[in-house]
Amino acid sequence: MLKINSLTYSYKQADSEHNYNFSLDIKAAEIVGILGTSGSGKSTMLDLIAGFLVPTGGTVEFEEEDLLNSFAENRPVTILFQNHNLFEHLSVYKNILLGINRSLKSTPDDRDKVENILKEIALYKYKDKLVSALSGGQQQRVALARSLIRTTPILLLDEPFTGLDYDTRVEMLNLLRAITTQRNLYTIMVTHEIEDCKLIADKVYRLKKGRLEEESI
């Protein structure tokens, strides 16, 4: 179980003050959708869980350990952003390998991991192609694969499918649902599309006035 308990954060911006207090529970193989307007704090919540921001209070418990006691690089968390930051001058294979080793050096075990995940996301035949030659949906598959190759159990997604056409977005959402189930991931998906949540989320929360309110879909 991943348990976020009264995770608080505050900051001032111009003449306004922003105060957040997040609480939710997530089970293995579950996808939680987070809805909210721009600036409501959705990305702030993910940054707190991942360790990019330091909260003013609360806990993030995973398997009875408070992740707040660990640096970001040591947390069992992977985060995928809307801007996937792929290297267009590199091949699909090398972009995914970067998820393991930034120097692009690889062991036989590393190469097996990359090839297996290429098969899992149905991109194996494109492994030697430059990322720049792929469609938007295929590039998002590469970005997702690079995130998943770290094999961390907690997956955070910050509107990664925004800008994709409807059919491609549905395809990516279904892939996310399948991978979350197969790998028993704890997945939190931030999105502004309620239809995305209706398609794959087990639970949905809307962020209002700095707090999460569960919503039926």
C-alpha positions in Angstrom: 0.0 0.0 0.0 1.1 3.5 -0.8 -0.3 5.9 1.8 -0.1 9.7 1.5 -1.1 11.2 4.9 -1.7 14.9 5.3 1.2 15.8 3.0 1.4 19.6 3.3 3.1 22.3 1.4 2.9 26.1 1.3 4.4 28.9 -0.8 3.7 32.5 -1.6 3.4 33.9 -5.1 3.0 37.6 -5.7 0.1 38.6 -3.4 -1.3 35.1 -2.9 -0.5 32.2 -0.6 -0.9 28.6 -1.7 -1.6 25.9 0.9 -1.9 22.2 0.1 -2.8 19.2 2.1 -2.9 15.8 0.3 -4.2 12.5 1.5 -4.9 9.3 -0.4 -4.3 5.5 -0.4 -3.3 3.4 -3.4 -3.1 -0.4 -3.7 -0.9 -2.4 -6.0 -2.1 -2.6 -9.6 -4.3 0.4 -9.1 -4.5 3.7 -11.1 -5.6 6.8 -9.3 -6.6 9.8 -11.5 -6.0 13.3 -10.3 -8.1 16.1 -11.9 -7.8 19.8 -11.4 -7.5 23.2 -13.1 -4.2 24.6 -14.1 -2.3 25.8 -11.1 -4.4 23.8 -8.7 -1.4 21.9 -7.3 -1.5 18.6 -9.2 2.1 18.7 -10.3 3.1 20.0 -6.8 1.7 16.8 -5.3 3.8 14.6 -7.7 6.9 16.6 -7.0 6.4 16.1 -3.2 6.0 12.3 -3.6 9.0 12.1 -5.9 11.2 14.2 -3.6 11.7 17.3 -5.8 10.0 19.4 -3.2 10.2 19.2 0.6 6.9 19.2 2.4 6.1 21.1 5.6 4.5 18.1 7.1 2.9 14.6 6.7 4.2 11.3 5.5 4.4 9.2 2.3 4.4 5.6 3.4 5.3 2.7 1.2 5.6 -0.8 2.6 5.6 0.8 6.1 8.6 3.0 5.3 8.3 6.8 5.1 9.7 7.8 1.8 10.3 11.4 3.0 13.4 10.0 4.8 15.0 9.2 1.5 16.5 11.4 -1.2 14.7 11.7 -4.5 17.2 9.4 -6.3 16.7 6.7 -3.7 12.9 6.6 -3.8 11.1 3.7 -5.6 9.5 6.3 -7.8 9.5 7.1 -11.5 7.9 10.2 -12.9 6.9 10.8 -16.6 6.2 14.4 -17.7 4.3 15.8 -20.6 7.6 16.9 -22.1 9.3 13.5 -22.4 12.8 14.9 -23.0 13.8 12.3 -25.5 17.1 12.7 -27.4 16.0 12.9 -31.0 19.5 12.3 -32.4 19.6 8.9 -30.6 17.9 5.6 -31.5 14.9 4.2 -29.7 17.2 1.6 -28.2 19.7 4.2 -26.8 16.9 6.4 -25.5 15.6 3.6 -23.4 19.0 2.5 -22.3 19.5 6.0 -20.8 16.9 4.9 -18.2 19.6 2.5 -16.9 22.9 4.1 -17.6 23.4 7.7 -18.7 26.8 6.8 -20.2 25.0 4.4 -22.6 27.4 1.6 -21.5 25.5 -1.6 -21.1 25.9 -5.2 -19.8 24.3 -8.2 -21.4 21.6 -8.0 -18.7 21.0 -4.3 -19.5 20.6 -5.2 -23.2 18.1 -8.0 -22.3 16.1 -5.5 -20.3 15.9 -3.0 -23.1 14.9 -5.7 -25.7 12.2 -7.1 -23.4 10.6 -3.8 -22.8 10.7 -2.9 -26.5 8.7 -6.1 -27.1 6.3 -5.2 -24.2 5.5 -1.8 -25.7 5.4 -3.1 -29.3 8.4 -1.1 -30.6 11.0 -3.8 -31.1 11.0 -3.4 -34.9 11.8 0.3 -34.4 14.7 -0.1 -32.0 17.4 1.1 -34.4 15.3 4.1 -35.7 16.0 7.6 -34.6 13.4 9.0 -32.2 12.9 11.9 -34.5 11.5 9.5 -37.2 8.7 8.3 -34.9 5.2 9.5 -34.6 4.1 11.4 -31.4 2.4 8.3 -30.0 5.5 6.2 -30.7 7.7 8.7 -29.0 5.5 8.6 -25.9 5.8 4.8 -25.9 9.6 5.3 -25.9 9.3 7.7 -23.0 7.1 5.3 -21.0 9.5 2.5 -21.7 12.5 4.5 -20.4 10.5 5.2 -17.3 9.4 1.6 -16.8 12.9 0.1 -17.3 13.9 1.4 -13.9 11.4 -1.2 -12.5 10.3 1.0 -9.6 6.9 0.2 -8.2 5.5 3.8 -8.0 4.7 5.4 -11.3 3.7 9.1 -11.5 2.4 10.6 -14.7 2.1 14.4 -15.2 -0.2 14.8 -18.2 2.1 12.7 -20.4 -0.5 12.1 -23.2 -1.6 15.7 -23.7 -1.4 16.7 -27.3 -1.9 13.3 -28.7 -4.8 12.6 -31.0 -7.8 10.8 -29.5 -7.1 7.3 -30.9 -3.4 7.5 -29.9 -4.2 8.7 -26.4 -6.7 5.9 -25.9 -4.0 3.4 -27.1 -1.5 4.8 -24.7 -4.0 4.8 -21.8 -4.9 1.1 -22.5 -1.2 0.3 -22.5 -0.7 2.1 -19.2 -3.7 0.1 -17.7 -2.2 -3.2 -18.9 1.3 -2.5 -17.6 0.0 -1.3 -14.2 -1.9 -4.5 -13.8 0.9 -6.8 -15.1 3.6 -5.2 -12.9 1.4 -4.4 -9.9 2.4 -0.8 -10.1 1.1 2.0 -7.9 0.1 4.6 -10.6 -0.9 8.2 -10.1 -2.0 9.9 -13.3 -2.5 13.7 -13.3 -4.7 14.8 -16.2 -7.2 17.5 -17.1 -9.3 14.9 -19.2 -12.0 13.3 -17.1 -12.5 10.9 -20.1 -9.0 9.5 -19.5 -10.0 8.7 -15.9 -13.2 7.1 -16.9 -11.3 4.8 -19.3 -8.7 3.4 -16.9 -8.7 4.9 -13.4 -9.8 2.8 -10.4 -10.3 6.0 -8.3 -10.5 9.6 -9.2 -9.8 12.7 -7.0 -10.4 16.3 -7.9 -8.0 18.9 -6.4 -10.0 21.8 -4.9 -8.7 24.5 -2.7 -5.5 22.6 -2.0 -7.2 19.3 -1.0 -8.2 16.1 -2.7 -11.9 15.2 -3.0 -12.8 11.7 -4.2 -15.1 11.8 -7.2 -17.4 9.2 -8.6 -17.1 8.5 -12.3 
